[in-house]
């Protein structure tokens, strides 16, 4: 599948920073912008999927018991004390 073109507007200060980074890394602005968008989408796609899973678990009533929560709190508060 061929790459598609995306036109966007960015702040002139951000453009200058992008130009400097492109020059420093010997990459094109387009490459750096595409890489930044790819990483942003990957992170946010993962986060949205995890939130959907958590909501489904909550809707199913799959919660930690009070005892499990207390054990976790005790474990982490003991670790901080050391």
Backbone as a printed PyTorch tensor [residue, N CA C, xyz], in Angstrom:
tensor([[[  0.8420,  -1.1780,   0.0000],
         [  0.0000,   0.0000,   0.0000],
         [  0.8920,   1.2470,   0.0000]],

        [[  0.6250,   2.1490,  -0.8770],
         [  1.4260,   3.3720,  -0.9870],
         [  1.1060,   4.3270,   0.1550]],

        [[  2.1130,   5.0910,   0.5460],
         [  1.9040,   6.1090,   1.5710],
         [  0.9510,   7.1630,   1.0330]],

        [[  0.1770,   7.7640,   1.9270],
         [ -0.7050,   8.8560,   1.5130],
         [ -0.1740,  10.1660,   2.0770]],

        [[ -0.6110,  11.2450,   1.4970],
         [ -0.1430,  12.5730,   1.8700],
         [ -1.1110,  13.1720,   2.8810]],

        [[ -0.5440,  13.8140,   3.8940],
         [ -1.3380,  14.5000,   4.9180],
         [ -0.7830,  15.9070,   5.0530]],

        [[ -1.6340,  16.8810,   4.9260],
         [ -1.2140,  18.2650,   5.0760],
         [ -1.7030,  18.7600,   6.4300]],

        [[ -0.8110,  19.4350,   7.1600],
         [ -1.2250,  19.9590,   8.4500],
         [ -0.5340,  21.2790,   8.7260]],

        [[ -1.0950,  22.0350,   9.6360],
         [ -0.5240,  23.3150,  10.0240],
         [  0.1400,  23.1470,  11.3790]],

        [[  1.3390,  23.6990,  11.5090],
         [  2.0190,  23.6760,  12.7990],
         [  2.5370,  25.0760,  13.1150]],

        [[  2.6900,  25.3190,  14.3680],
         [  3.2090,  26.5860,  14.8710],
         [  4.6050,  26.8290,  14.3030]],

        [[  4.9270,  28.0640,  13.9130],
         [  6.2560,  28.3520,  13.3520],
         [  7.4080,  27.9480,  14.2810]],

        [[  7.2280,  28.0930,  15.5880],
         [  8.2940,  27.6960,  16.5200],
         [  8.5150,  26.1860,  16.4920]],

        [[  7.4120,  25.4410,  16.4030],
         [  7.5340,  23.9920,  16.3080],
         [  8.1900,  23.6040,  14.9820]],

        [[  7.8620,  24.3040,  13.9340],
         [  8.4720,  24.0430,  12.6200],
         [  9.9880,  24.2440,  12.6910]],

        [[ 10.4300,  25.3110,  13.3720],
         [ 11.8710,  25.5550,  13.5070],
         [ 12.5410,  24.4190,  14.2720]],

        [[ 11.9040,  23.9770,  15.3410],
         [ 12.4570,  22.8620,  16.1200],
         [ 12.5320,  21.5960,  15.2790]],

        [[ 11.4830,  21.3570,  14.5240],
         [ 11.4540,  20.1840,  13.6510],
         [ 12.5530,  20.2760,  12.6020]],

        [[ 12.7520,  21.4580,  12.0420],
         [ 13.8170,  21.6500,  11.0570],
         [ 15.1920,  21.3690,  11.6690]],

        [[ 15.4170,  21.8730,  12.8830],
         [ 16.7010,  21.6370,  13.5590],
         [ 16.9120,  20.1440,  13.8150]],

        [[ 15.8610,  19.4850,  14.2790],
         [ 15.9670,  18.0540,  14.5460],
         [ 16.2180,  17.2760,  13.2560]],

        [[ 15.5430,  17.6530,  12.2080],
         [ 15.7370,  16.9830,  10.9150],
         [ 17.1840,  17.1350,  10.4510]],

        [[ 17.7080,  18.3280,  10.6090],
         [ 19.0940,  18.5630,  10.2020],
         [ 20.0580,  17.7590,  11.0700]],

        [[ 19.8320,  17.7630,  12.3770],
         [ 20.7120,  17.0470,  13.3130],
         [ 20.7190,  15.5430,  13.0780]],

        [[ 19.5660,  15.0190,  12.7320],
         [ 19.4340,  13.5660,  12.5720],
         [ 19.5890,  13.1180,  11.1210]],

        [[ 19.7550,  14.0750,  10.2410],
         [ 19.8550,  13.8050,   8.8130],
         [ 18.6460,  13.0260,   8.3040]],

        [[ 17.4990,  13.4510,   8.7960],
         [ 16.2100,  12.8890,   8.3660],
         [ 15.3650,  14.0290,   7.8170]],

        [[ 14.3670,  13.7000,   7.0570],
         [ 13.4800,  14.7410,   6.5310],
         [ 12.4270,  15.1050,   7.5810]],

        [[ 11.8740,  16.3030,   7.4230],
         [ 10.7590,  16.7060,   8.3020],
         [  9.6250,  15.7020,   8.1780]],

        [[  9.3530,  15.2930,   6.9600],
         [  8.2540,  14.3540,   6.7210],
         [  8.4850,  13.0390,   7.4580]],

        [[  9.7270,  12.5430,   7.4170],
         [ 10.0370,  11.3000,   8.1200],
         [  9.7990,  11.4590,   9.6160]],

        [[ 10.3410,  12.5420,  10.1870],
         [ 10.1920,  12.7560,  11.6270],
         [  8.7380,  12.9440,  12.0300]],

        [[  7.9800,  13.6900,  11.2320],
         [  6.5670,  13.9020,  11.5410],
         [  5.7940,  12.5890,  11.4650]],

        [[  6.0660,  11.8040,  10.4290],
         [  5.3770,  10.5120,  10.2920],
         [  5.7220,   9.5830,  11.4500]],

        [[  6.9970,   9.5930,  11.8610],
         [  7.4240,   8.7520,  12.9830],
         [  6.7460,   9.1860,  14.2760]],

        [[  6.6530,  10.4960,  14.5010],
         [  6.0000,  11.0200,  15.7040],
         [  4.5200,  10.6380,  15.7190]],

        [[  3.8580,  10.7670,  14.5950],
         [  2.4360,  10.4010,  14.5120],
         [  2.2620,   8.9120,  14.7420]],

        [[  3.1450,   8.1000,  14.1480],
         [  3.0700,   6.6440,  14.3150],
         [  3.1830,   6.2710,  15.7930]],

        [[  4.1620,   6.8440,  16.4830],
         [  4.3470,   6.5450,  17.8970],
         [  3.1530,   7.0110,  18.7290]],

        [[  2.6470,   8.1950,  18.4370],
         [  1.4880,   8.7280,  19.1620],
         [  0.2840,   7.8070,  18.9980]],

        [[  0.0340,   7.3940,  17.7650],
         [ -1.1050,   6.5090,  17.4920],
         [ -0.9270,   5.1670,  18.1980]],

        [[  0.2720,   4.5970,  18.1420],
         [  0.5210,   3.3110,  18.8030],
         [  0.2510,   3.3920,  20.3000]],

        [[  0.7760,   4.4270,  20.9380],
         [  0.5970,   4.5710,  22.3930],
         [ -0.8720,   4.7670,  22.7330]],

        [[ -1.5270,   5.6510,  22.0150],
         [ -2.9180,   5.9410,  22.3390],
         [ -3.8540,   4.8050,  21.9630]],

        [[ -3.5410,   4.0910,  20.9020],
         [ -4.3450,   2.9300,  20.5180],
         [ -4.2640,   1.8660,  21.6140]],

        [[ -3.0490,   1.6230,  22.1090],
         [ -2.8510,   0.6560,  23.1860],
         [ -3.6200,   1.0970,  24.4290]],

        [[ -3.5130,   2.3810,  24.7720],
         [ -4.1640,   2.8850,  25.9790],
         [ -5.6900,   2.7600,  25.8790]],

        [[ -6.2460,   3.1080,  24.7410],
         [ -7.6940,   3.0120,  24.5560],
         [ -8.1450,   1.5560,  24.6780]],

        [[ -7.3970,   0.6260,  24.0880],
         [ -7.7570,  -0.7970,  24.1880],
         [ -7.7180,  -1.2720,  25.6440]],

        [[ -6.6990,  -0.8530,  26.3880],
         [ -6.6040,  -1.2490,  27.7950],
         [ -7.7570,  -0.6660,  28.6160]],

        [[ -8.1450,   0.5610,  28.3040],
         [ -9.2850,   1.1760,  29.0010],
         [-10.5580,   0.4050,  28.6870]],

        [[-10.7530,   0.0290,  27.4320],
         [-11.9330,  -0.7520,  27.0510],
         [-11.9720,  -2.0810,  27.8100]],

        [[-10.8150,  -2.7390,  27.9240],
         [-10.7470,  -4.0000,  28.6710],
         [-11.1060,  -3.7720,  30.1310]],

        [[-10.5730,  -2.6980,  30.7150],
         [-10.8350,  -2.4090,  32.1300],
         [-12.3060,  -2.1000,  32.3570]],

        [[-12.9230,  -1.3590,  31.4510],
         [-14.3430,  -1.0540,  31.5730],
         [-15.1690,  -2.3340,  31.4700]],

        [[-14.7970,  -3.2180,  30.5440],
         [-15.5070,  -4.4940,  30.4010],
         [-15.3850,  -5.3240,  31.6740]],

        [[-14.1780,  -5.3410,  32.2730],
         [-13.9920,  -6.0680,  33.5320],
         [-14.8470,  -5.4550,  34.6370]],

        [[-14.8660,  -4.1370,  34.7100],
         [-15.6720,  -3.4640,  35.7380],
         [-17.1540,  -3.7420,  35.5150]],

        [[-17.5910,  -3.6830,  34.2560],
         [-18.9950,  -3.9710,  33.9510],
         [-19.3700,  -5.3940,  34.3340]],

        [[-18.3970,  -6.3080,  34.2580],
         [-18.6380,  -7.7040,  34.6200],
         [-18.5260,  -7.9190,  36.1290]],

        [[-18.1930,  -6.8580,  36.8610],
         [-18.0680,  -6.9750,  38.3140],
         [-16.7550,  -7.5680,  38.7560]],

        [[-15.7700,  -7.5660,  37.8920],
         [-14.4640,  -8.1510,  38.1950],
         [-13.5910,  -7.1130,  38.9010]],

        [[-13.7950,  -6.9890,  40.2040],
         [-13.0430,  -6.0320,  41.0130],
         [-12.1830,  -6.7730,  42.0270]],

        [[-11.1600,  -6.1130,  42.5080],
         [-10.3650,  -6.6840,  43.5940],
         [-11.2060,  -6.6480,  44.8690]],

        [[-11.0400,  -7.6690,  45.6760],
         [-11.7530,  -7.6980,  46.9580],
         [-11.0980,  -6.7020,  47.9050]],

        [[-11.7940,  -6.3690,  48.9850],
         [-11.2140,  -5.4800,  49.9940],
         [ -9.9180,  -6.0620,  50.5400]],

        [[ -9.8980,  -7.3740,  50.7330],
         [ -8.7050,  -8.0410,  51.2560],
         [ -7.5290,  -7.9040,  50.2810]],

        [[ -7.7830,  -8.0880,  48.9910],
         [ -6.7230,  -7.9420,  47.9910],
         [ -6.1820,  -6.5160,  47.9600]],

        [[ -7.0600,  -5.5530,  48.0740],
         [ -6.6380,  -4.1510,  48.0740],
         [ -5.7810,  -3.8690,  49.3030]],

        [[ -6.2060,  -4.3480,  50.4640],
         [ -5.4490,  -4.1230,  51.6970],
         [ -4.0690,  -4.7690,  51.6290]],

        [[ -3.9930,  -5.9730,  51.0470],
         [ -2.6950,  -6.6400,  50.8960],
         [ -1.7730,  -5.8330,  49.9810]],

        [[ -2.3080,  -5.3200,  48.8910],
         [ -1.5010,  -4.5230,  47.9670],
         [ -1.0180,  -3.2460,  48.6400]],

        [[ -1.8900,  -2.6000,  49.3800],
         [ -1.5060,  -1.3740,  50.0820],
         [ -0.4240,  -1.6750,  51.1080]],

        [[ -0.5980,  -2.7430,  51.8600],
         [  0.3950,  -3.1180,  52.8750],
         [  1.7420,  -3.4320,  52.2210]],

        [[  1.7120,  -4.1370,  51.1210],
         [  2.9500,  -4.4930,  50.4080],
         [  3.7000,  -3.2420,  49.9820]],

        [[  3.0170,  -2.2980,  49.3820],
         [  3.6780,  -1.1050,  48.8540],
         [  4.0480,  -0.1080,  49.9450]],

        [[  3.2910,  -0.0510,  51.0140],
         [  3.6550,   0.8790,  52.0940],
         [  4.8470,   0.3320,  52.8850]],

        [[  4.9580,  -0.9810,  52.9810],
         [  6.1330,  -1.5780,  53.6390],
         [  7.3780,  -1.2970,  52.8270]],

        [[  7.2850,  -1.4070,  51.5100],
         [  8.4330,  -1.1670,  50.6300],
         [  8.9080,   0.2780,  50.7270]],

        [[  7.9970,   1.2190,  50.8300],
         [  8.3710,   2.6360,  50.9220],
         [  9.0430,   2.9370,  52.2400]],

        [[  8.7010,   2.2090,  53.2980],
         [  9.2580,   2.4600,  54.6280],
         [ 10.7400,   2.0580,  54.6930]],

        [[ 11.1580,   1.1650,  53.7850],
         [ 12.5390,   0.6830,  53.8190],
         [ 13.4570,   1.5490,  53.0820]]])
